């Protein structure tokens, strides 16, 4: 029996070594694959899963208070605008794939005064804690030292402004997407192309494009304002676009995943809440992974004045390739001249 165990162990080690060798060869051959490898290493070294768990806890606790407070503010500030409140409910639906109907978001946000008071207290206790946790998580992934608290009141005002910005961008995304779809639908009707095959696909692509643009703006703001990076926003734009496209793709896939979670009889009456926690955790991991992918780009490393061993090795390999290429060119040139 010990010999069998030893044989199996050696076989597993050989397979593992072979896989590692293949991955090393792939990283040496394709820079983009090496970038993914360095992003994964950074995410793991800085305990991204634990940071995501903390974000999930604060995010789950602050979800319902923020929902109540946001709708309450809409009720007072734009009481005559049912359309604005409709955009709000639609915005919540758009970020909860497969969960908005079981959660009955439209019923949660009916009260004004009670919801406002509960939301305000909950916001102070959890919502601002979520923003603070997000800031520290992004700084950790970016490799920055924890930020000094500074003036408590000013810091909380800044955190409130972050929440207001995220909410405004979310509603603007839904409003612009809806208006763009309506305008495109009207134009197709004028041209007599409304019932043409593919018209629905055009409207869907337009809606997705608007959503990706606003998601990119959110990632760009979070990475440039909360991470502590010294890189200008233009250099972060590529990572923000990666996050925007990935988040929309994630929502499409998550619909199937969360449907399985919420239908699991093990969770019984808690299935929807478990599904909400799973979704928040997935989003938190994706945000931190995107931050790791962005922070390990060579342009960001140069701007922040930091380098890691992998980046230095890449530069050394690139220099060797350049020297080898120049030597080969000179040798070929000499042979042609002779």
MARTI-685447 format. One line per 10 residues: their letters; for each residue x, y, z of N, C-alpha, C, O. Coordinates in steps of 0.02 Angstrom, whole numbers, plus 50000, padded with zeros to 5 digits. Example, Ala and Ser with C-alpha at 12.3 -4.5 7.8 and 13.67 -1.06 7.14 Angstrom:
BEGIN
AS) 50660,49716,50390,50615,49775,50390,50660,49835,50390,50712,49834,50423 | 50642,49888,50354,50684,49947,50357,50645,50002,50394,50670,50057,50402
END
This chain:
BEGIN
XXXXXXXXXX) 50041,49939,50000,50000,50000,50000,50043,50064,50000,50029,50109,49961 | 50095,50068,50042,50138,50128,50040,50169,50138,49971,50178,50195,49949 | 50187,50081,49937,50217,50088,49871,50167,50117,49821,50186,50156,49777 | 50104,50097,49827,50052,50123,49782,50043,50198,49793,50040,50237,49745 | 50040,50217,49856,50032,50289,49873,50091,50329,49846,50083,50383,49818 | 50152,50301,49855,50212,50335,49831,50212,50342,49755,50231,50393,49728 | 50190,50288,49721,50187,50290,49648,50137,50343,49623,50151,50381,49577 | 50079,50344,49655,50028,50394,49637,50053,50464,49649,50043,50510,49609 | 50087,50473,49706,50114,50539,49722,50165,50562,49671,50165,50620,49650 | 50210,50515,49651,50260,50533,49601,50227,50550,49534,50250,50595,49498
XXXXXXXXXX) 50175,50514,49517,50139,50526,49454,50107,50595,49455,50109,50632,49406 | 50077,50613,49512,50046,50679,49518,50099,50734,49513,50087,50786,49482 | 50157,50721,49544,50210,50771,49541,50236,50780,49470,50250,50836,49449 | 50241,50724,49433,50265,50729,49363,50215,50769,49321,50234,50811,49280 | 50151,50754,49331,50099,50791,49293,50101,50865,49311,50095,50908,49268 | 50108,50879,49376,50110,50948,49398,50170,50985,49369,50165,51042,49346 | 50228,50951,49370,50288,50982,49341,50280,50994,49266,50303,51045,49240 | 50248,50946,49232,50238,50954,49160,50192,51014,49145,50204,51052,49099 | 50139,51021,49186,50093,51077,49176,50129,51144,49189,50120,51192,49153 | 50170,51145,49242,50208,51206,49258,50256,51223,49201,50265,51281,49184
XXXXXXXXXX) 50287,51171,49172,50334,51184,49117,50297,51213,49057,50322,51258,49024 | 50238,51186,49043,50198,51212,48987,50179,51285,48999,50183,51326,48954 | 50158,51300,49061,50139,51369,49078,50198,51416,49074,50191,51473,49050 | 50257,51393,49096,50317,51436,49091,50334,51449,49018,50352,51505,49000 | 50328,51398,48977,50343,51407,48906,50293,51455,48874,50311,51497,48833 | 50230,51449,48893,50178,51493,48866,50190,51565,48888,50181,51612,48849 | 50210,51574,48951,50223,51642,48976,50284,51672,48941,50286,51732,48929 | 50333,51630,48926,50392,51656,48891,50377,51673,48819,50410,51716,48789 | 50328,51639,48790,50313,51650,48720,50264,51706,48708,50271,51745,48660 | 50213,51712,48751,50160,51761,48741,50159,51812,48798,50144,51793,48855
XXXXXXXXXX) 50176,51874,48785,50176,51926,48837,50108,51935,48870,50104,51946,48931 | 50054,51930,48831,49988,51940,48860,49972,51885,48910,49939,51898,48961 | 49995,51824,48897,49983,51768,48943,50025,51778,49006,50003,51762,49062 | 50086,51803,48998,50129,51817,49056,50097,51871,49099,50102,51869,49161 | 50066,51920,49067,50032,51973,49105,49976,51943,49148,49968,51962,49206 | 49938,51897,49120,49886,51864,49159,49916,51825,49218,49889,51824,49273 | 49974,51794,49205,50007,51757,49259,50029,51803,49315,50020,51787,49374 | 50059,51860,49297,50080,51908,49349,50021,51937,49386,50026,51950,49446 | 49965,51949,49351,49906,51974,49384,49879,51923,49434,49858,51941,49489 | 49879,51859,49414,49856,51806,49459,49901,51802,49521,49877,51795,49577
XXXXXXXXXX) 49966,51806,49510,50013,51803,49567,50003,51862,49614,50004,51853,49675 | 49992,51921,49587,49980,51979,49630,49915,51970,49669,49912,51984,49729 | 49863,51946,49636,49799,51936,49669,49805,51886,49726,49777,51896,49780 | 49843,51832,49715,49851,51782,49767,49897,51806,49823,49882,51795,49881 | 49953,51839,49805,50000,51862,49855,49968,51913,49903,49985,51915,49962 | 49922,51953,49877,49889,52003,49919,49822,51979,49946,49781,52019,49969 | 49811,51914,49943,49752,51882,49972,49688,51913,49946,49646,51937,49984 | 49681,51913,49881,49623,51943,49850,49557,51912,49871,49507,51947,49877 | 49556,51846,49882,49494,51812,49901,49471,51836,49970,49411,51844,49981 | 49517,51846,50016,49498,51871,50082,49473,51943,50079,49425,51961,50113
XXXXXXXXXX) 49505,51983,50038,49481,52051,50029,49411,52051,49999,49368,52091,50018 | 49400,52006,49951,49334,52001,49920,49281,51979,49971,49224,52000,49969 | 49301,51935,50017,49254,51913,50069,49234,51971,50114,49176,51977,50133 | 49282,52014,50131,49266,52073,50172,49219,52120,50134,49172,52147,50162 | 49233,52131,50069,49189,52172,50028,49120,52142,50023,49070,52178,50023 | 49116,52076,50019,49051,52043,50015,49010,52055,50078,48950,52069,50074 | 49043,52049,50136,49008,52060,50199,48979,52131,50203,48920,52140,50218 | 49021,52180,50191,48998,52249,50194,48947,52263,50139,48897,52299,50151 | 48958,52236,50080,48912,52248,50025,48843,52219,50038,48793,52251,50023 | 48840,52159,50067,48776,52127,50081,48739,52167,50136,48679,52179,50130
XXXXXXXXXX) 48774,52187,50188,48742,52223,50242,48718,52292,50220,48669,52318,50247 | 48753,52322,50172,48734,52389,50152,48686,52391,50093,48661,52444,50075 | 48673,52333,50062,48631,52333,50002,48561,52360,50015,48538,52406,49981 | 48527,52331,50065,48458,52352,50077,48452,52422,50105,48408,52459,50084 | 48495,52443,50153,48492,52513,50175,48504,52562,50118,48470,52613,50114 | 48553,52548,50075,48566,52593,50019,48507,52594,49971,48490,52646,49944 | 48477,52536,49960,48419,52532,49916,48362,52575,49943,48330,52612,49906 | 48349,52568,50008,48294,52606,50038,48309,52681,50038,48265,52721,50022 | 48370,52700,50055,48387,52771,50058,48386,52802,49988,48361,52858,49981 | 48412,52767,49939,48413,52795,49871,48343,52808,49845,48329,52860,49816
XXXXXXXXXX) 48298,52760,49855,48229,52770,49832,48194,52824,49871,48152,52861,49845 | 48210,52828,49936,48180,52880,49978,48200,52949,49952,48159,52994,49948 | 48265,52957,49936,48288,53022,49910,48254,53038,49844,48237,53096,49831 | 48245,52988,49802,48210,52999,49739,48138,53020,49752,48110,53062,49717 | 48108,52990,49804,48039,53006,49820,48030,53078,49841,47979,53109,49826 | 48080,53106,49875,48075,53175,49898,48100,53225,49846,48070,53278,49837 | 48155,53207,49812,48186,53255,49766,48150,53258,49699,48146,53311,49669 | 48125,53201,49676,48092,53200,49611,48024,53165,49618,48008,53119,49581 | 47986,53189,49666,47922,53157,49681,47875,53158,49623,47831,53114,49619 | 47881,53206,49578,47835,53211,49522,47858,53169,49462,47823,53164,49412
XXXXXXXXXX) 47916,53138,49468,47944,53101,49412,47940,53027,49424,47984,52998,49456 | 47887,52995,49401,47883,52922,49405,47935,52889,49360,47957,52834,49373 | 47953,52924,49306,48002,52897,49260,48070,52888,49293,48104,52838,49281 | 48089,52937,49335,48153,52931,49370,48153,52872,49418,48202,52835,49422 | 48097,52862,49453,48093,52805,49498,48093,52739,49458,48119,52688,49480 | 48063,52741,49399,48064,52682,49356,48135,52666,49334,48154,52607,49330 | 48174,52719,49318,48244,52708,49299,48282,52676,49357,48326,52634,49347 | 48266,52698,49418,48301,52671,49477,48288,52596,49484,48335,52558,49494 | 48226,52576,49480,48209,52505,49487,48241,52465,49430,48266,52410,49441 | 48240,52494,49370,48271,52460,49313,48346,52454,49322,48377,52404,49301
XXXXXXXXXX) 48377,52505,49353,48449,52503,49365,48467,52447,49414,48516,52412,49405 | 48426,52440,49466,48438,52386,49514,48429,52318,49480,48467,52272,49492 | 48378,52313,49437,48368,52251,49401,48429,52233,49358,48447,52175,49351 | 48460,52285,49329,48515,52273,49282,48577,52246,49316,48618,52213,49283 | 48586,52259,49380,48646,52236,49415,48633,52174,49457,48678,52149,49492 | 48572,52148,49456,48555,52088,49493,48528,52035,49444,48467,52024,49442 | 48571,52003,49406,48548,51955,49356,48511,51896,49388,48540,51857,49426 | 48446,51891,49371,48407,51835,49397,48386,51841,49469,48357,51793,49496 | 48399,51897,49502,48383,51904,49573,48332,51958,49587,48301,51957,49640 | 48321,52005,49541,48278,52062,49555,48205,52040,49566,48171,52068,49609
XXXXXXXXXX) 48182,51992,49527,48112,51969,49534,48101,51934,49601,48053,51952,49637 | 48142,51884,49621,48132,51853,49687,48140,51902,49745,48106,51894,49796 | 48184,51951,49738,48192,52000,49792,48135,52050,49796,48127,52084,49847 | 48095,52055,49742,48039,52102,49739,48063,52173,49755,48039,52204,49803 | 48109,52197,49714,48139,52262,49725,48087,52317,49725,48091,52364,49764 | 48037,52311,49680,47986,52364,49676,47945,52370,49739,47920,52424,49754 | 47938,52315,49778,47901,52318,49841,47945,52342,49899,47921,52375,49945 | 48010,52327,49895,48056,52349,49948,48059,52424,49951,48066,52452,50006 | 48054,52458,49894,48066,52530,49891,48002,52571,49892,48002,52627,49868 | 47948,52544,49921,47885,52581,49921,47883,52636,49973,47859,52691,49958
XXXXXXXXXX) 47907,52624,50034,47903,52673,50087,47952,52730,50078,48005,52721,50048 | 47934,52790,50103,47978,52847,50097,48009,52865,50165,48070,52860,50173 | 47967,52885,50212,47994,52908,50276,48030,52853,50313,48088,52861,50334 | 47996,52796,50323,48027,52741,50359,48089,52716,50324,48141,52705,50356 | 48084,52709,50259,48141,52685,50221,48198,52735,50225,48257,52715,50229 | 48181,52800,50226,48234,52851,50229,48272,52848,50294,48333,52853,50295 | 48235,52841,50350,48268,52839,50416,48311,52776,50422,48369,52779,50442 | 48281,52719,50404,48318,52656,50408,48378,52657,50362,48433,52635,50380 | 48367,52684,50302,48423,52687,50255,48478,52732,50278,48537,52716,50268 | 48461,52789,50308,48513,52836,50331,48555,52804,50386,48617,52809,50384
XXXXXXXXXX) 48523,52772,50434,48560,52740,50489,48602,52683,50462,48660,52675,50480 | 48572,52642,50419,48609,52586,50391,48667,52609,50348,48720,52577,50347 | 48656,52665,50312,48710,52691,50270,48770,52711,50312,48827,52696,50294 | 48757,52746,50368,48812,52767,50410,48850,52708,50439,48911,52712,50449 | 48814,52653,50452,48846,52596,50484,48880,52549,50434,48932,52519,50450 | 48852,52542,50375,48876,52491,50328,48899,52519,50261,48951,52499,50235 | 48860,52564,50232,48877,52589,50166,48945,52623,50163,48984,52610,50118 | 48958,52666,50212,49023,52700,50213,49079,52651,50230,49135,52659,50208 | 49062,52600,50270,49111,52548,50284,49129,52510,50221,49186,52489,50213 | 49081,52500,50176,49095,52466,50113,49142,52507,50070,49189,52479,50040
XXXXXXXXXX) 49132,52572,50066,49176,52615,50027,49246,52614,50056,49295,52609,50019 | 49251,52619,50123,49317,52617,50155,49352,52551,50142,49412,52549,50128 | 49315,52495,50146,49345,52430,50132,49366,52424,50060,49418,52395,50045 | 49326,52451,50014,49344,52450,49943,49408,52489,49931,49451,52468,49893 | 49414,52546,49963,49474,52588,49955,49536,52550,49980,49586,52547,49945 | 49532,52522,50039,49589,52486,50067,49605,52423,50026,49664,52405,50019 | 49554,52390,50000,49566,52330,49959,49601,52348,49894,49648,52313,49874 | 49579,52401,49862,49612,52422,49800,49683,52444,49813,49728,52430,49772 | 49695,52479,49868,49763,52501,49884,49807,52440,49899,49867,52440,49882 | 49779,52390,49931,49818,52329,49946,49836,52293,49881,49894,52273,49872
XXXXXXXXXX) 49788,52285,49836,49802,52253,49772,49853,52293,49733,49895,52265,49699 | 49848,52359,49738,49894,52402,49700,49964,52404,49731,50011,52426,49700 | 49969,52380,49794,50034,52380,49828,50050,52444,49863,50108,52461,49873 | 49998,52482,49882,50008,52545,49916,49999,52536,49991,49966,52490,50014 | 50031,52580,50029,50024,52578,50101,49954,52600,50121,49923,52640,50085 | 49927,52575,50178,49861,52597,50200,49859,52673,50207,49906,52704,50232 | 49804,52702,50185,49797,52774,50184,49782,52800,50254,49742,52771,50290 | 49815,52856,50273,49800,52887,50337,49729,52913,50337,49705,52939,50286 | 49695,52908,50393,49625,52927,50397,49615,53002,50385,49569,53021,50350 | 49658,53044,50413,49650,53116,50404,49588,53141,50440,49569,53113,50492
XXXXXXXXXX) 49558,53193,50414,49499,53222,50444,49440,53174,50435,49422,53156,50379 | 49411,53153,50491,49357,53103,50489,49297,53128,50449,49270,53092,50408 | 49277,53190,50462,49217,53217,50430,49228,53223,50354,49184,53203,50315 | 49285,53250,50334,49299,53257,50263,49303,53190,50228,49280,53182,50171 | 49332,53140,50262,49337,53074,50233,49268,53043,50221,49256,53012,50170 | 49223,53052,50270,49156,53025,50262,49117,53062,50208,49077,53032,50172 | 49128,53127,50203,49096,53165,50150,49120,53140,50082,49080,53133,50035 | 49184,53125,50078,49212,53098,50015,49181,53030,50000,49165,53015,49942 | 49173,52988,50051,49144,52922,50041,49071,52927,50018,49049,52889,49975 | 49034,52975,50047,48965,52986,50025,48963,53008,49952,48920,52987,49914
XXXXXXXXXX) 49010,53050,49933,49013,53073,49864,49027,53015,49816,49001,53013,49760 | 49067,52966,49839,49080,52907,49798,49016,52867,49788,49001,52845,49732 | 48977,52858,49842,48915,52822,49837,48866,52858,49791,48833,52827,49750 | 48861,52924,49799,48816,52963,49756,48837,52958,49683,48795,52953,49638 | 48902,52960,49671,48927,52955,49602,48909,52887,49572,48885,52884,49515 | 48921,52834,49609,48905,52767,49583,48831,52760,49568,48811,52732,49516 | 48789,52786,49613,48717,52783,49601,48696,52825,49541,48654,52803,49501 | 48725,52884,49534,48708,52927,49477,48729,52895,49411,48692,52898,49362 | 48788,52865,49410,48813,52833,49349,48769,52774,49331,48754,52761,49273 | 48747,52737,49382,48705,52679,49370,48638,52700,49339,48616,52669,49290
XXXXXXXXXX) 48607,52751,49366,48544,52775,49339,48553,52806,49270,48512,52796,49226 | 48607,52843,49261,48621,52874,49195,48631,52821,49142,48610,52829,49085 | 48663,52766,49161,48673,52711,49113,48607,52683,49088,48598,52673,49029 | 48562,52671,49135,48496,52644,49116,48457,52694,49075,48426,52676,49025 | 48458,52758,49096,48420,52809,49060,48446,52818,48989,48407,52820,48941 | 48512,52825,48981,48541,52835,48915,48529,52773,48871,48514,52780,48812 | 48537,52714,48900,48526,52653,48862,48453,52649,48838,48440,52630,48781 | 48407,52667,48882,48336,52665,48864,48320,52715,48810,48285,52699,48761 | 48345,52777,48817,48332,52828,48767,48364,52811,48700,48334,52821,48648 | 48425,52784,48702,48459,52765,48640,48421,52709,48604,48415,52709,48543
XXXXXXXXXX) 48396,52660,48643,48359,52605,48613,48294,52630,48583,48274,52609,48528 | 48260,52675,48619,48198,52703,48592,48210,52742,48528,48174,52736,48480 | 48263,52784,48529,48279,52824,48469,48296,52779,48410,48273,52791,48354 | 48336,52727,48422,48355,52681,48369,48293,52643,48343,48286,52633,48282 | 48250,52623,48389,48189,52588,48369,48145,52634,48326,48115,52612,48277 | 48141,52698,48344,48102,52746,48305,48131,52755,48235,48094,52756,48186 | 48197,52762,48231,48230,52771,48167,48219,52710,48122,48206,52716,48063 | 48224,52650,48152,48212,52589,48113,48141,52587,48088,48127,52563,48033 | 48094,52612,48129,48024,52615,48108,48014,52663,48050,47977,52648,48003 | 48048,52720,48052,48043,52769,47997,48069,52738,47932,48041,52750,47878
XXXXXXXXXX) 48123,52699,47937,48154,52670,47878,48121,52605,47856,48139,52575,47805 | 48071,52583,47895,48037,52521,47877,48078,52459,47891,48065,52406,47862 | 48126,52464,47936,48170,52408,47951,48156,52377,48020,48195,52337,48045 | 48101,52397,48050,48087,52376,48119,48079,52300,48125,48099,52271,48175 | 48049,52269,48074,48036,52197,48076,48089,52157,48038,48081,52096,48029 | 48142,52190,48016,48194,52155,47980,48235,52111,48027,48248,52130,48084 | 48253,52052,48004,48295,52007,48045,48360,52041,48064,48396,52067,48021 | 48375,52040,48127,48437,52071,48152,48426,52138,48185,48471,52164,48216 | 48365,52167,48178,48351,52232,48209,48355,52226,48286,48381,52271,48319 | 48328,52171,48312,48332,52161,48384,48403,52154,48409,48420,52178,48463
XXXXXXXXXX) 48445,52122,48369,48515,52115,48387,48550,52182,48389,48593,52194,48432 | 48532,52226,48342,48562,52294,48341,48544,52331,48404,48586,52364,48434 | 48480,52327,48425,48459,52361,48486,48495,52332,48547,48514,52369,48592 | 48504,52266,48548,48538,52234,48605,48611,52256,48607,48637,52271,48661 | 48644,52258,48550,48714,52279,48548,48721,52352,48569,48769,52370,48603 | 48673,52394,48549,48675,52464,48570,48668,52470,48645,48704,52508,48677 | 48621,52432,48673,48612,52434,48746,48674,52409,48782,48694,52438,48832 | 48705,52356,48756,48765,52330,48787,48823,52380,48781,48862,52388,48828 | 48828,52413,48724,48881,52463,48715,48875,52520,48765,48926,52542,48793 | 48814,52544,48776,48804,52598,48825,48822,52574,48895,48854,52609,48933
XXXXXXXXXX) 48801,52513,48912,48816,52485,48978,48891,52478,48989,48916,52494,49042 | 48926,52453,48938,48999,52445,48943,49033,52513,48953,49080,52519,48992 | 49009,52564,48917,49039,52631,48923,49032,52658,48994,49080,52685,49021 | 48974,52650,49024,48964,52676,49092,49000,52632,49143,49027,52659,49192 | 49002,52567,49132,49041,52523,49177,49115,52542,49175,49149,52542,49226 | 49139,52557,49115,49209,52578,49108,49222,52642,49147,49275,52648,49178 | 49175,52688,49145,49182,52751,49184,49186,52737,49258,49224,52769,49294 | 49146,52689,49282,49147,52671,49353,49215,52642,49372,49245,52663,49422 | 49240,52594,49333,49305,52564,49348,49360,52616,49344,49406,52616,49385 | 49356,52661,49295,49407,52713,49288,49409,52758,49349,49463,52777,49372
XXXXXXXXXX) 49351,52776,49374,49348,52819,49433,49374,52784,49495,49412,52812,49534 | 49353,52722,49505,49375,52684,49564,49450,52675,49564,49483,52686,49615 | 49478,52655,49507,49550,52641,49504,49591,52705,49508,49644,52705,49539 | 49568,52759,49480,49608,52821,49479,49601,52860,49544,49646,52898,49562 | 49545,52852,49581,49533,52893,49640,49540,52856,49706,49553,52888,49757 | 49533,52790,49706,49535,52754,49769,49597,52710,49777,49613,52690,49833 | 49632,52695,49722,49687,52648,49726,49753,52679,49751,49798,52643,49773 | 49758,52745,49748,49820,52778,49768,49873,52778,49713,49931,52796,49727 | 49855,52759,49652,49904,52758,49598,49923,52829,49576,49884,52876,49584 | 49983,52835,49548,50005,52898,49520,49998,52899,49444,50016,52948,49412
XXXXXXXXXX) 49972,52845,49416,49963,52842,49344,49905,52886,49323,49853,52886,49356 | 49912,52924,49268,49856,52964,49243,49800,52920,49218,49810,52861,49203 | 49740,52949,49213,49682,52909,49195,49688,52879,49125,49659,52827,49112 | 49726,52910,49081,49733,52883,49014,49767,52814,49014,49751,52771,48973 | 49813,52805,49062,49848,52740,49066,49805,52688,49100,49816,52628,49091 | 49756,52709,49139,49713,52662,49174,49654,52643,49130,49619,52594,49145 | 49643,52681,49076,49583,52671,49035,49578,52600,49008,49523,52572,49004 | 49634,52571,48988,49633,52503,48960,49608,52453,49012,49567,52409,48996 | 49632,52460,49074,49608,52415,49127,49535,52427,49143,49499,52379,49157 | 49513,52491,49141,49443,52506,49154,49398,52477,49100,49344,52451,49114
XXXXXXXXXX) 49421,52480,49037,49383,52450,48982,49379,52374,48989,49327,52344,48976 | 49435,52344,49010,49435,52272,49024,49383,52256,49077,49347,52206,49071 | 49378,52297,49129,49329,52286,49181,49258,52295,49157,49214,52256,49175 | 49246,52347,49116,49179,52359,49091,49153,52303,49047,49096,52281,49055 | 49195,52280,49000,49175,52225,48956,49166,52161,48997,49117,52124,48987 | 49213,52148,49041,49209,52087,49081,49149,52085,49127,49119,52032,49137 | 49130,52143,49155,49073,52145,49201,49008,52130,49164,48966,52093,49190 | 49000,52157,49104,48940,52142,49065,48937,52069,49045,48884,52038,49047 | 48994,52041,49026,48996,51969,49010,48981,51927,49072,48948,51876,49068 | 49006,51950,49129,48995,51914,49192,48920,51913,49209,48895,51862,49234
XXXXXXXXXX) 48885,51967,49196,48814,51969,49210,48775,51919,49167,48726,51890,49190 | 48797,51911,49105,48763,51863,49061,48773,51791,49086,48726,51751,49086 | 48834,51775,49108,48848,51707,49133,48817,51696,49201,48793,51641,49216 | 48817,51748,49243,48793,51741,49312,48719,51725,49315,48695,51696,49364 | 48681,51744,49265,48610,51729,49264,48598,51653,49271,48554,51632,49308 | 48638,51613,49235,48631,51541,49239,48656,51514,49306,48626,51470,49336 | 48713,51541,49329,48742,51518,49392,48696,51532,49451,48685,51488,49493 | 48670,51593,49454,48628,51612,49510,48561,51576,49508,48530,51564,49560 | 48537,51559,49448,48475,51521,49443,48483,51453,49476,48437,51429,49510 | 48541,51422,49467,48554,51358,49500,48559,51366,49576,48535,51324,49613
XXXXXXXXXX) 48590,51421,49597,48598,51432,49670,48531,51444,49704,48517,51414,49756 | 48490,51487,49674,48426,51504,49706,48376,51446,49703,48329,51444,49742 | 48386,51399,49656,48340,51341,49652,48363,51282,49693,48330,51230,49694 | 48420,51289,49727,48447,51234,49768,48403,51225,49830,48397,51272,49869 | 48372,51167,49840,48328,51157,49898,48365,51159,49965,48333,51166,50017 | 48431,51152,49964,48469,51154,50026,48460,51221,50062,48457,51223,50123 | 48456,51275,50022,48451,51341,50052,48380,51361,50070,48369,51409,50107 | 48331,51324,50044,48260,51335,50060,48241,51408,50053,48252,51438,50000 | 48212,51437,50106,48187,51506,50103,48243,51558,50100,48230,51617,50087 | 48306,51537,50114,48362,51584,50112,48396,51585,50044,48449,51617,50036
XXXXXXXXXX) 48368,51551,49995,48402,51543,49931,48416,51610,49897,48470,51619,49869 | 48368,51656,49899,48377,51721,49866,48433,51760,49899,48474,51791,49866 | 48434,51760,49966,48486,51796,50002,48555,51765,49990,48604,51800,49983 | 48557,51698,49988,48620,51665,49972,48642,51683,49902,48701,51695,49890 | 48595,51684,49855,48612,51703,49787,48638,51774,49783,48685,51789,49746 | 48609,51820,49823,48633,51888,49825,48704,51892,49851,48746,51928,49824 | 48719,51854,49904,48787,51853,49931,48837,51824,49881,48892,51850,49874 | 48816,51770,49847,48860,51740,49796,48875,51791,49741,48932,51796,49719 | 48824,51827,49719,48834,51876,49666,48880,51933,49688,48924,51954,49651 | 48870,51958,49749,48913,52012,49774,48985,51988,49780,49032,52025,49765
XXXXXXXXXX) 48994,51925,49801,49062,51898,49806,49095,51891,49738,49154,51905,49731 | 49056,51868,49688,49083,51862,49621,49105,51930,49594,49159,51937,49566 | 49062,51980,49604,49078,52048,49580,49139,52075,49617,49182,52106,49586 | 49144,52063,49682,49201,52088,49721,49266,52056,49697,49316,52090,49690 | 49264,51991,49685,49324,51958,49659,49344,51984,49591,49403,51994,49576 | 49294,51996,49549,49309,52021,49482,49339,52091,49486,49387,52106,49449 | 49312,52134,49528,49339,52202,49535,49412,52200,49557,49454,52236,49529 | 49427,52159,49606,49496,52154,49632,49542,52120,49581,49600,52139,49575 | 49516,52071,49544,49556,52040,49492,49572,52090,49437,49629,52093,49412 | 49522,52130,49417,49533,52181,49367,49584,52232,49392,49625,52257,49353
XXXXXXXXXX) 49581,52249,49456,49631,52294,49485,49701,52265,49480,49749,52300,49465 | 49707,52199,49495,49772,52166,49490,49797,52165,49418,49856,52176,49405 | 49752,52152,49370,49770,52152,49299,49793,52221,49277,49841,52227,49239 | 49760,52272,49301,49778,52341,49282,49843,52362,49315,49886,52393,49283 | 49851,52346,49379,49910,52367,49417,49974,52334,49392,50028,52361,49403 | 49969,52277,49358,50029,52242,49334,50046,52260,49262,50093,52232,49234 | 50009,52305,49232,50029,52329,49166,50093,52369,49171,50102,52406,49220 | 50137,52363,49123,50203,52396,49126,50196,52472,49130,50236,52505,49163 | 50145,52500,49096,50136,52572,49098,50118,52596,49168,50140,52649,49190 | 50078,52557,49204,50059,52575,49272,50118,52566,49319,50129,52608,49364
XXXXXXXXXX) 50156,52512,49310,50215,52501,49353,50265,52558,49346,50294,52580,49395 | 50275,52581,49284,50322,52636,49274,50296,52700,49305,50334,52738,49335 | 50231,52713,49299,50202,52774,49327,50206,52775,49403,50217,52827,49433 | 50196,52716,49433,50198,52712,49506,50269,52705,49533,50280,52708,49593 | 50318,52696,49487,50387,52690,49509,50401,52625,49544,50447,52621,49586 | 50363,52572,49528,50373,52507,49559,50384,52456,49504,50358,52462,49449 | 50423,52405,49521,50434,52349,49475,50435,52286,49517,50454,52286,49576 | 50415,52233,49487,50421,52168,49522,50468,52123,49482,50489,52139,49427 | 50485,52068,49512,50535,52023,49481,50512,51999,49412,50552,51993,49366 | 50447,51986,49406,50422,51961,49342,50429,52014,49288,50448,51999,49231
XXXXXXXXXX) 50414,52076,49306,50421,52130,49257,50494,52139,49237,50509,52149,49178 | 50539,52136,49286,50610,52142,49270,50633,52085,49225,50672,52095,49179 | 50608,52024,49240,50627,51967,49198,50601,51977,49127,50635,51959,49079 | 50541,52004,49121,50513,52017,49054,50558,52066,49016,50572,52055,48957 | 50578,52120,49050,50621,52169,49017,50687,52138,48996,50713,52152,48942 | 50715,52095,49040,50779,52062,49023,50770,52016,48963,50812,52015,48918 | 50715,51977,48963,50702,51933,48906,50692,51973,48842,50716,51953,48788 | 50657,52029,48848,50645,52070,48789,50711,52098,48762,50721,52101,48702 | 50755,52119,48808,50820,52146,48787,50861,52092,48752,50894,52105,48702 | 50859,52031,48779,50895,51976,48747,50868,51963,48678,50907,51952,48631
XXXXXXXXXX) 50802,51964,48671,50772,51953,48605,50791,52007,48556,50805,51994,48498 | 50792,52070,48581,50811,52125,48537,50884,52118,48514,50899,52127,48455 | 50929,52102,48561,51000,52094,48544,51009,52036,48495,51047,52041,48447 | 50974,51981,48509,50979,51923,48465,50954,51940,48395,50983,51920,48345 | 50898,51977,48393,50871,51997,48328,50918,52042,48290,50927,52034,48230 | 50948,52091,48326,50995,52135,48292,51056,52097,48267,51080,52109,48212 | 51081,52050,48307,51138,52010,48286,51122,51970,48224,51162,51965,48177 | 51062,51940,48223,51041,51901,48165,51036,51945,48103,51056,51925,48048 | 51008,52006,48112,51002,52051,48055,51070,52070,48027,51080,52070,47966 | 51117,52085,48072,51185,52103,48049,51218,52044,48014,51252,52053,47963
XXXXXXXX) 51208,51983,48040,51239,51925,48009,51209,51912,47940,51246,51896,47893 | 51143,51921,47934,51111,51912,47869,51133,51965,47821,51142,51952,47761 | 51143,52027,47847,51165,52081,47804,51237,52069,47779,51252,52082,47720 | 51279,52046,47823,51347,52031,47803,51349,51974,47752,51389,51976,47704 | 51307,51925,47762,51306,51869,47714,51282,51893,47646,51307,51871,47594 | 51232,51937,47646,51206,51962,47582,51259,52004,47546,51265,52001,47485 | 51297,52045,47585,51349,52088,47555,51405,52047,47525,51433,52065,47474 | 51421,51991,47556,51475,51949,47530,51451,51908,47470,51490,51869,47441
END
